Amino acid sequence: MAFENLLIEQKGRIQYIIINRESKLNALNKATLAELHTAITDAFNDASTGGLIITGAGQKAFVAGADISEFVALDADAGRDLAREGHSKVFDVIENGTKPVIAAVNGFALGGGLELAMACHIRIASTNAKMGLPEVTLGLIPGYGGTQRLTRLVGKGKALEMIMTADMITADDAYQFGLVNHVVSQDELLAKAEELLNKMLLRAPLALASAIKAVNAASTPGVNGFEVEIEEFGKCFGTEDIKEGVAAFMEKRKPEFKGK
């Protein structure tokens, strides 16, 4: 499928999803969010794709926020619907996906852009990246999961500071706060993301999906994460991959997982 606002590139079992609105600093408008929903869902359902890297076109921005021009005509009900649709069709889909998703943050990640990065399972930032949630400067708060995911990643105090001051932080600060996993030069960014994802793709695909589900359960209200872990652990014993993994271990060879 051809997209107007995304570039899709396949590199082996890795699929790149590149937000391609460079003249708008890759800002997220409704059309781009709709395309992201389609692209991500398709990738999760594509057996030839093992994992995703999401990044922005150019060298200035990952995603510099939402397209503010679309906010002008919204009332309270329309704003609520906008947030709910974004949660259900994009941000929650990524976080609860069955395949690893890495955000390669190649510049500004502000507002909805930082929220998109936080929905991914892993974040790698280039040294020039700047991150923040500036919504209160518009009379808003983050609406695509920012208040929740930032709190989980950096803690309540730092989350409130970032949100209420609207200040941007550097990539090094983000690493110190636990917001990103790695910081590398812009030239090394995609190579680092591929290195990390390719290492994951050597592991059992169904086990990766179970790990994502169990770890997410740790911060899901009303869900007993220990019970989810027990259930997912048990499910792994019903797969062909565990037989291959155990056999490979006993035979002192590398496993060849099939995702079955």
ZIZI-V597869 format. One record per residue. N is the residue number from 1. RES is the residue in one small letter. PSI is psi in radians with two decimals (* if undefined). Layout:
N_RES_PSI ; N_RES_PSI
//
This chain:
1_m_2.36 ; 2_a_2.38 ; 3_f_2.62 ; 4_e_-0.52 ; 5_n_0.02 ; 6_l_2.61 ; 7_l_2.29 ; 8_i_2.16 ; 9_e_2.33 ; 10_q_2.25 ; 11_k_1.62 ; 12_g_-2.20 ; 13_r_0.05 ; 14_i_2.28 ; 15_q_2.23 ; 16_y_2.30 ; 17_i_1.96 ; 18_i_2.06 ; 19_i_2.08 ; 20_n_1.13 ; 21_r_1.00 ; 22_e_-0.64 ; 23_s_-0.36 ; 24_k_0.33 ; 25_l_0.60 ; 26_n_0.53 ; 27_a_2.56 ; 28_l_1.94 ; 29_n_3.11 ; 30_k_-0.71 ; 31_a_-0.71 ; 32_t_-0.71 ; 33_l_-0.70 ; 34_a_-0.71 ; 35_e_-0.66 ; 36_l_-0.73 ; 37_h_-0.84 ; 38_t_-0.82 ; 39_a_-0.76 ; 40_i_-0.77 ; 41_t_-0.77 ; 42_d_-0.74 ; 43_a_-0.72 ; 44_f_-0.50 ; 45_n_-0.05 ; 46_d_1.98 ; 47_a_-0.42 ; 48_s_-0.20 ; 49_t_2.17 ; 50_g_-0.47 ; 51_g_2.93 ; 52_l_2.58 ; 53_i_2.14 ; 54_i_2.28 ; 55_t_3.11 ; 56_g_2.67 ; 57_a_2.56 ; 58_g_-2.97 ; 59_q_0.08 ; 60_k_-0.63 ; 61_a_2.43 ; 62_f_-1.24 ; 63_v_2.12 ; 64_a_0.29 ; 65_g_-2.95 ; 66_a_2.89 ; 67_d_1.73 ; 68_i_-0.46 ; 69_s_-0.39 ; 70_e_-0.11 ; 71_f_-0.27 ; 72_v_-0.75 ; 73_a_0.10 ; 74_l_2.44 ; 75_d_-3.03 ; 76_a_-0.76 ; 77_d_-0.75 ; 78_a_-0.64 ; 79_g_-0.72 ; 80_r_-0.75 ; 81_d_-0.68 ; 82_l_-0.82 ; 83_a_-0.78 ; 84_r_-0.72 ; 85_e_-0.70 ; 86_g_-0.76 ; 87_h_-0.95 ; 88_s_-0.52 ; 89_k_-0.32 ; 90_v_-1.14 ; 91_f_-0.79 ; 92_d_-0.56 ; 93_v_-0.75 ; 94_i_-0.92 ; 95_e_-0.66 ; 96_n_0.26 ; 97_g_2.84 ; 98_t_0.01 ; 99_k_2.58 ; 100_p_2.41 ; 101_v_2.17 ; 102_i_2.30 ; 103_a_2.12 ; 104_a_1.70 ; 105_v_1.80 ; 106_n_0.30 ; 107_g_-2.46 ; 108_f_2.26 ; 109_a_1.61 ; 110_l_2.56 ; 111_g_-2.16 ; 112_g_-0.42 ; 113_g_-0.77 ; 114_l_-0.63 ; 115_e_-0.65 ; 116_l_-0.79 ; 117_a_-0.70 ; 118_m_-0.43 ; 119_a_-0.39 ; 120_c_2.78 ; 121_h_-0.53 ; 122_i_2.53 ; 123_r_2.26 ; 124_i_2.30 ; 125_a_2.52 ; 126_s_2.77 ; 127_t_-0.41 ; 128_n_-0.03 ; 129_a_2.52 ; 130_k_2.35 ; 131_m_2.57 ; 132_g_2.92 ; 133_l_1.60 ; 134_p_0.26 ; 135_e_-0.59 ; 136_v_-0.33 ; 137_t_-0.24 ; 138_l_0.00 ; 139_g_0.36 ; 140_l_3.09 ; 141_i_2.88 ; 142_p_2.40 ; 143_g_-0.01 ; 144_y_0.70 ; 145_g_0.04 ; 146_g_-0.69 ; 147_t_-0.54 ; 148_q_-0.87 ; 149_r_-0.65 ; 150_l_-0.71 ; 151_t_-0.73 ; 152_r_-0.63 ; 153_l_-0.70 ; 154_v_-0.11 ; 155_g_2.79 ; 156_k_-0.81 ; 157_g_-0.86 ; 158_k_-0.64 ; 159_a_-0.81 ; 160_l_-0.68 ; 161_e_-0.85 ; 162_m_-0.75 ; 163_i_-0.74 ; 164_m_-0.42 ; 165_t_-0.42 ; 166_a_0.28 ; 167_d_2.57 ; 168_m_2.63 ; 169_i_2.74 ; 170_t_2.94 ; 171_a_-0.69 ; 172_d_-0.70 ; 173_d_-0.75 ; 174_a_-0.68 ; 175_y_-0.76 ; 176_q_-0.64 ; 177_f_-0.17 ; 178_g_0.24 ; 179_l_-0.55 ; 180_v_2.72 ; 181_n_-0.60 ; 182_h_2.64 ; 183_v_2.22 ; 184_v_2.97 ; 185_s_2.78 ; 186_q_-0.63 ; 187_d_-0.47 ; 188_e_-0.09 ; 189_l_-0.96 ; 190_l_-0.61 ; 191_a_-0.69 ; 192_k_-0.73 ; 193_a_-0.75 ; 194_e_-0.71 ; 195_e_-0.81 ; 196_l_-0.78 ; 197_l_-0.70 ; 198_n_-0.58 ; 199_k_-0.74 ; 200_m_-0.63 ; 201_l_-0.13 ; 202_l_-0.24 ; 203_r_3.01 ; 204_a_2.10 ; 205_p_-0.72 ; 206_l_-0.55 ; 207_a_-0.66 ; 208_l_-0.77 ; 209_a_-0.72 ; 210_s_-0.67 ; 211_a_-0.76 ; 212_i_-0.82 ; 213_k_-0.75 ; 214_a_-0.74 ; 215_v_-0.72 ; 216_n_-0.59 ; 217_a_-0.41 ; 218_a_-0.45 ; 219_s_0.40 ; 220_t_2.03 ; 221_p_2.40 ; 222_g_0.02 ; 223_v_2.31 ; 224_n_1.77 ; 225_g_-0.56 ; 226_f_-0.71 ; 227_e_-0.68 ; 228_v_-0.74 ; 229_e_-0.80 ; 230_i_-0.77 ; 231_e_-0.78 ; 232_e_-0.64 ; 233_f_-0.81 ; 234_g_-0.72 ; 235_k_-0.62 ; 236_c_-0.53 ; 237_f_-0.22 ; 238_g_0.16 ; 239_t_2.77 ; 240_e_-0.49 ; 241_d_-0.64 ; 242_i_-0.61 ; 243_k_-0.74 ; 244_e_-0.73 ; 245_g_-0.77 ; 246_v_-0.74 ; 247_a_-0.76 ; 248_a_-0.69 ; 249_f_-0.80 ; 250_m_-0.58 ; 251_e_0.06 ; 252_k_0.86 ; 253_r_2.96 ; 254_k_2.39 ; 255_p_2.67 ; 256_e_1.59 ; 257_f_2.54 ; 258_k_-0.11 ; 259_g_0.61 ; 260_k_*
//
